Amino acid sequence: MWGVEVAVKAERSRFQFMCMFVTFLPFCTSVILSLHHK
């Protein structure tokens, strides 16, 4: 039972990480492009 709880927590944290990654990726890309064009 304990292992299932750990797996669920890991899955949830990975999901949150993916959400943050997807949110920050366009921002980082635009910043890199703006720096590249200067």
PQR file of N, CA, C, O and H, with PARSE charges and radii, in Angstrom:
ATOM      1  N   MET A   1       0.831  -1.195   0.000 -0.4000 1.5000
ATOM      2  CA  MET A   1       0.000   0.000   0.000 -0.0000 2.0000
ATOM      3  C   MET A   1       0.873   1.256   0.000  0.5500 1.7000
ATOM      4  O   MET A   1       0.575   2.249  -0.664 -0.5500 1.4000
ATOM      5  N   TRP A   2       1.962   1.176   0.769 -0.4000 1.5000
ATOM      6  CA  TRP A   2       2.856   2.331   0.871 -0.0000 2.0000
ATOM      7  C   TRP A   2       3.531   2.629  -0.476  0.5500 1.7000
ATOM      8  O   TRP A   2       3.708   3.788  -0.850 -0.5500 1.4000
ATOM      9  H   TRP A   2       2.205   0.370   1.309  0.4000 1.0000
ATOM     10  N   GLY A   3       3.903   1.560  -1.195 -0.4000 1.5000
ATOM     11  CA  GLY A   3       4.551   1.742  -2.494 -0.0000 2.0000
ATOM     12  C   GLY A   3       3.619   2.426  -3.490  0.5500 1.7000
ATOM     13  O   GLY A   3       4.058   3.240  -4.302 -0.5500 1.4000
ATOM     14  H   GLY A   3       3.760   0.618  -0.891  0.4000 1.0000
ATOM     15  N   VAL A   4       2.324   2.089  -3.421 -0.4000 1.5000
ATOM     16  CA  VAL A   4       1.353   2.712  -4.327 -0.0000 2.0000
ATOM     17  C   VAL A   4       1.280   4.205  -4.053  0.5500 1.7000
ATOM     18  O   VAL A   4       1.214   5.006  -4.985 -0.5500 1.4000
ATOM     19  H   VAL A   4       1.968   1.427  -2.760  0.4000 1.0000
ATOM     20  N   GLU A   5       1.292   4.584  -2.783 -0.4000 1.5000
ATOM     21  CA  GLU A   5       1.226   6.005  -2.417 -0.0000 2.0000
ATOM     22  C   GLU A   5       2.447   6.758  -2.949  0.5500 1.7000
ATOM     23  O   GLU A   5       2.330   7.871  -3.460 -0.5500 1.4000
ATOM     24  H   GLU A   5       1.345   3.934  -2.025  0.4000 1.0000
ATOM     25  N   VAL A   6       3.608   6.138  -2.821 -0.4000 1.5000
ATOM     26  CA  VAL A   6       4.839   6.756  -3.312 -0.0000 2.0000
ATOM     27  C   VAL A   6       4.776   6.923  -4.826  0.5500 1.7000
ATOM     28  O   VAL A   6       5.183   7.953  -5.364 -0.5500 1.4000
ATOM     29  H   VAL A   6       3.703   5.233  -2.405  0.4000 1.0000
ATOM     30  N   ALA A   7       4.261   5.899  -5.510 -0.4000 1.5000
ATOM     31  CA  ALA A   7       4.168   5.962  -6.969 -0.0000 2.0000
ATOM     32  C   ALA A   7       3.231   7.081  -7.397  0.5500 1.7000
ATOM     33  O   ALA A   7       3.515   7.801  -8.354 -0.5500 1.4000
ATOM     34  H   ALA A   7       3.930   5.062  -5.073  0.4000 1.0000
ATOM     35  N   VAL A   8       2.113   7.229  -6.689 -0.4000 1.5000
ATOM     36  CA  VAL A   8       1.154   8.286  -7.029 -0.0000 2.0000
ATOM     37  C   VAL A   8       1.782   9.660  -6.809  0.5500 1.7000
ATOM     38  O   VAL A   8       1.602  10.567  -7.622 -0.5500 1.4000
ATOM     39  H   VAL A   8       1.882   6.644  -5.911  0.4000 1.0000
ATOM     40  N   LYS A   9       2.518   9.812  -5.709 -0.4000 1.5000
ATOM     41  CA  LYS A   9       3.174  11.098  -5.435 -0.0000 2.0000
ATOM     42  C   LYS A   9       4.212  11.405  -6.505  0.5500 1.7000
ATOM     43  O   LYS A   9       4.305  12.542  -6.969 -0.5500 1.4000
ATOM     44  H   LYS A   9       2.664   9.075  -5.048  0.4000 1.0000
ATOM     45  N   ALA A  10       4.992  10.404  -6.901 -0.4000 1.5000
ATOM     46  CA  ALA A  10       6.013  10.611  -7.924 -0.0000 2.0000
ATOM     47  C   ALA A  10       5.359  11.001  -9.251  0.5500 1.7000
ATOM     48  O   ALA A  10       5.843  11.890  -9.951 -0.5500 1.4000
ATOM     49  H   ALA A  10       4.917   9.481  -6.524  0.4000 1.0000
ATOM     50  N   GLU A  11       4.264  10.332  -9.587 -0.4000 1.5000
ATOM     51  CA  GLU A  11       3.569  10.618 -10.837 -0.0000 2.0000
ATOM     52  C   GLU A  11       3.027  12.040 -10.820  0.5500 1.7000
ATOM     53  O   GLU A  11       3.110  12.753 -11.820 -0.5500 1.4000
ATOM     54  H   GLU A  11       3.872   9.609  -9.018  0.4000 1.0000
ATOM     55  N   ARG A  12       2.474  12.452  -9.685 -0.4000 1.5000
ATOM     56  CA  ARG A  12       1.905  13.798  -9.577 -0.0000 2.0000
ATOM     57  C   ARG A  12       3.001  14.858  -9.688  0.5500 1.7000
ATOM     58  O   ARG A  12       2.820  15.871 -10.365 -0.5500 1.4000
ATOM     59  H   ARG A  12       2.406  11.873  -8.872  0.4000 1.0000
ATOM     60  N   SER A  13       4.140  14.625  -9.024 -0.4000 1.5000
ATOM     61  CA  SER A  13       5.222  15.602  -9.092 -0.0000 2.0000
ATOM     62  C   SER A  13       5.779  15.666 -10.511  0.5500 1.7000
ATOM     63  O   SER A  13       6.158  16.739 -10.980 -0.5500 1.4000
ATOM     64  H   SER A  13       4.287  13.803  -8.474  0.4000 1.0000
ATOM     65  N   ARG A  14       5.831  14.524 -11.195 -0.4000 1.5000
ATOM     66  CA  ARG A  14       6.314  14.521 -12.571 -0.0000 2.0000
ATOM     67  C   ARG A  14       5.345  15.273 -13.472  0.5500 1.7000
ATOM     68  O   ARG A  14       5.763  15.975 -14.392 -0.5500 1.4000
ATOM     69  H   ARG A  14       5.523  13.653 -10.814  0.4000 1.0000
ATOM     70  N   PHE A  15       4.057  15.125 -13.209 -0.4000 1.5000
ATOM     71  CA  PHE A  15       3.041  15.843 -13.979 -0.0000 2.0000
ATOM     72  C   PHE A  15       3.189  17.351 -13.775  0.5500 1.7000
ATOM     73  O   PHE A  15       3.107  18.122 -14.731 -0.5500 1.4000
ATOM     74  H   PHE A  15       3.717  14.554 -12.462  0.4000 1.0000
ATOM     75  N   GLN A  16       3.410  17.770 -12.516 -0.4000 1.5000
ATOM     76  CA  GLN A  16       3.605  19.191 -12.225 -0.0000 2.0000
ATOM     77  C   GLN A  16       4.859  19.705 -12.923  0.5500 1.7000
ATOM     78  O   GLN A  16       4.870  20.822 -13.441 -0.5500 1.4000
ATOM     79  H   GLN A  16       3.477  17.144 -11.739  0.4000 1.0000
ATOM     80  N   PHE A  17       5.919  18.891 -12.939 -0.4000 1.5000
ATOM     81  CA  PHE A  17       7.157  19.281 -13.603 -0.0000 2.0000
ATOM     82  C   PHE A  17       6.917  19.463 -15.102  0.5500 1.7000
ATOM     83  O   PHE A  17       7.416  20.413 -15.705 -0.5500 1.4000
ATOM     84  H   PHE A  17       5.910  17.984 -12.518  0.4000 1.0000
ATOM     85  N   MET A  18       6.148  18.544 -15.701 -0.4000 1.5000
ATOM     86  CA  MET A  18       5.844  18.660 -17.130 -0.0000 2.0000
ATOM     87  C   MET A  18       5.047  19.924 -17.402  0.5500 1.7000
ATOM     88  O   MET A  18       5.291  20.606 -18.398 -0.5500 1.4000
ATOM     89  H   MET A  18       5.742  17.772 -15.211  0.4000 1.0000
ATOM     90  N   CYS A  19       4.085  20.251 -16.519 -0.4000 1.5000
ATOM     91  CA  CYS A  19       3.287  21.467 -16.703 -0.0000 2.0000
ATOM     92  C   CYS A  19       4.184  22.697 -16.645  0.5500 1.7000
ATOM     93  O   CYS A  19       4.063  23.598 -17.475 -0.5500 1.4000
ATOM     94  H   CYS A  19       3.887  19.697 -15.710  0.4000 1.0000
ATOM     95  N   MET A  20       5.074  22.733 -15.676 -0.4000 1.5000
ATOM     96  CA  MET A  20       5.982  23.883 -15.561 -0.0000 2.0000
ATOM     97  C   MET A  20       6.894  23.955 -16.775  0.5500 1.7000
ATOM     98  O   MET A  20       7.162  25.040 -17.293 -0.5500 1.4000
ATOM     99  H   MET A  20       5.173  22.001 -15.002  0.4000 1.0000
ATOM    100  N   PHE A  21       7.374  22.796 -17.233 -0.4000 1.5000
ATOM    101  CA  PHE A  21       8.266  22.748 -18.386 -0.0000 2.0000
ATOM    102  C   PHE A  21       7.569  23.296 -19.619  0.5500 1.7000
ATOM    103  O   PHE A  21       8.135  24.106 -20.353 -0.5500 1.4000
ATOM    104  H   PHE A  21       7.157  21.915 -16.813  0.4000 1.0000
ATOM    105  N   VAL A  22       6.318  22.844 -19.848 -0.4000 1.5000
ATOM    106  CA  VAL A  22       5.554  23.291 -21.018 -0.0000 2.0000
ATOM    107  C   VAL A  22       5.240  24.783 -20.913  0.5500 1.7000
ATOM    108  O   VAL A  22       5.180  25.487 -21.920 -0.5500 1.4000
ATOM    109  H   VAL A  22       5.858  22.186 -19.251  0.4000 1.0000
ATOM    110  N   THR A  23       5.038  25.257 -19.670 -0.4000 1.5000
ATOM    111  CA  THR A  23       4.733  26.682 -19.483 -0.0000 2.0000
ATOM    112  C   THR A  23       5.976  27.538 -19.731  0.5500 1.7000
ATOM    113  O   THR A  23       5.883  28.614 -20.321 -0.5500 1.4000
ATOM    114  H   THR A  23       5.086  24.685 -18.851  0.4000 1.0000
ATOM    115  N   PHE A  24       7.133  27.062 -19.284 -0.4000 1.5000
ATOM    116  CA  PHE A  24       8.353  27.866 -19.380 -0.0000 2.0000
ATOM    117  C   PHE A  24       9.054  27.748 -20.723  0.5500 1.7000
ATOM    118  O   PHE A  24       9.843  28.622 -21.082 -0.5500 1.4000
ATOM    119  H   PHE A  24       7.209  26.187 -18.804  0.4000 1.0000
ATOM    120  N   LEU A  25       8.781  26.681 -21.476 -0.4000 1.5000
ATOM    121  CA  LEU A  25       9.504  26.458 -22.726 -0.0000 2.0000
ATOM    122  C   LEU A  25       9.303  27.596 -23.726  0.5500 1.7000
ATOM    123  O   LEU A  25      10.295  28.097 -24.255 -0.5500 1.4000
ATOM    124  H   LEU A  25       8.140  25.971 -21.184  0.4000 1.0000
ATOM    125  N   PRO A  26       8.061  28.035 -24.015 -0.5600 1.5000
ATOM    126  CA  PRO A  26       7.882  29.159 -24.949  0.2800 2.0000
ATOM    127  C   PRO A  26       8.546  30.431 -24.436  0.5500 1.7000
ATOM    128  O   PRO A  26       9.129  31.183 -25.216 -0.5500 1.4000
ATOM    129  N   PHE A  27       8.463  30.677 -23.125 -0.4000 1.5000
ATOM    130  CA  PHE A  27       9.075  31.859 -22.531 -0.0000 2.0000
ATOM    131  C   PHE A  27      10.591  31.838 -22.737  0.5500 1.7000
ATOM    132  O   PHE A  27      11.181  32.830 -23.164 -0.5500 1.4000
ATOM    133  H   PHE A  27       7.989  30.066 -22.491  0.4000 1.0000
ATOM    134  N   CYS A  28      11.213  30.700 -22.431 -0.4000 1.5000
ATOM    135  CA  CYS A  28      12.657  30.578 -22.609 -0.0000 2.0000
ATOM    136  C   CYS A  28      13.034  30.715 -24.076  0.5500 1.7000
ATOM    137  O   CYS A  28      14.043  31.338 -24.405 -0.5500 1.4000
ATOM    138  H   CYS A  28      10.734  29.894 -22.084  0.4000 1.0000
ATOM    139  N   THR A  29      12.230  30.135 -24.957 -0.4000 1.5000
ATOM    140  CA  THR A  29      12.509  30.208 -26.390 -0.0000 2.0000
ATOM    141  C   THR A  29      12.461  31.657 -26.871  0.5500 1.7000
ATOM    142  O   THR A  29      13.328  32.091 -27.628 -0.5500 1.4000
ATOM    143  H   THR A  29      11.410  29.628 -24.690  0.4000 1.0000
ATOM    144  N   SER A  30      11.447  32.405 -26.432 -0.4000 1.5000
ATOM    145  CA  SER A  30      11.326  33.807 -26.856 -0.0000 2.0000
ATOM    146  C   SER A  30      12.492  34.634 -26.312  0.5500 1.7000
ATOM    147  O   SER A  30      13.012  35.508 -27.005 -0.5500 1.4000
ATOM    148  H   SER A  30      10.742  32.052 -25.816  0.4000 1.0000
ATOM    149  N   VAL A  31      12.901  34.356 -25.064 -0.4000 1.5000
ATOM    150  CA  VAL A  31      14.033  35.088 -24.483 -0.0000 2.0000
ATOM    151  C   VAL A  31      15.312  34.791 -25.261  0.5500 1.7000
ATOM    152  O   VAL A  31      16.083  35.701 -25.567 -0.5500 1.4000
ATOM    153  H   VAL A  31      12.478  33.646 -24.501  0.4000 1.0000
ATOM    154  N   ILE A  32      15.533  33.522 -25.578 -0.4000 1.5000
ATOM    155  CA  ILE A  32      16.738  33.131 -26.315 -0.0000 2.0000
ATOM    156  C   ILE A  32      16.726  33.762 -27.711  0.5500 1.7000
ATOM    157  O   ILE A  32      17.755  34.236 -28.194 -0.5500 1.4000
ATOM    158  H   ILE A  32      14.907  32.783 -25.329  0.4000 1.0000
ATOM    159  N   LEU A  33      15.555  33.762 -28.352 -0.4000 1.5000
ATOM    160  CA  LEU A  33      15.457  34.359 -29.686 -0.0000 2.0000
ATOM    161  C   LEU A  33      15.715  35.861 -29.621  0.5500 1.7000
ATOM    162  O   LEU A  33      16.419  36.401 -30.474 -0.5500 1.4000
ATOM    163  H   LEU A  33      14.720  33.377 -27.960  0.4000 1.0000
ATOM    164  N   SER A  34      15.157  36.541 -28.627 -0.4000 1.5000
ATOM    165  CA  SER A  34      15.351  37.985 -28.515 -0.0000 2.0000
ATOM    166  C   SER A  34      16.827  38.305 -28.248  0.5500 1.7000
ATOM    167  O   SER A  34      17.358  39.284 -28.772 -0.5500 1.4000
ATOM    168  H   SER A  34      14.584  36.103 -27.934  0.4000 1.0000
ATOM    169  N   LEU A  35      17.485  37.474 -27.432 -0.4000 1.5000
ATOM    170  CA  LEU A  35      18.907  37.691 -27.181 -0.0000 2.0000
ATOM    171  C   LEU A  35      19.714  37.404 -28.443  0.5500 1.7000
ATOM    172  O   LEU A  35      20.708  38.077 -28.718 -0.5500 1.4000
ATOM    173  H   LEU A  35      17.053  36.679 -27.006  0.4000 1.0000
ATOM    174  N   HIS A  36      19.288  36.412 -29.200 -0.4000 1.5000
ATOM    175  CA  HIS A  36      19.995  36.004 -30.402 -0.0000 2.0000
ATOM    176  C   HIS A  36      19.924  37.092 -31.474  0.5500 1.7000
ATOM    177  O   HIS A  36      20.862  37.265 -32.252 -0.5500 1.4000
ATOM    178  H   HIS A  36      18.481  35.865 -28.976  0.4000 1.0000
ATOM    179  N   HIS A  37      18.817  37.818 -31.511 -0.4000 1.5000
ATOM    180  CA  HIS A  37      18.619  38.814 -32.566 -0.0000 2.0000
ATOM    181  C   HIS A  37      19.357  40.123 -32.281  0.5500 1.7000
ATOM    182  O   HIS A  37      19.500  40.962 -33.170 -0.5500 1.4000
ATOM    183  H   HIS A  37      18.055  37.677 -30.879  0.4000 1.0000
ATOM    184  N   LYS A  38      19.827  40.297 -31.036 -0.4000 1.5000
ATOM    185  CA  LYS A  38      20.503  41.563 -30.709 -0.0000 2.0000
ATOM    186  C   LYS A  38      21.922  41.633 -31.269  0.5500 1.7000
ATOM    187  O   LYS A  38      22.613  42.633 -31.077 -0.5500 1.4000
ATOM    188  H   LYS A  38      19.711  39.615 -30.314  0.4000 1.0000
TER
END
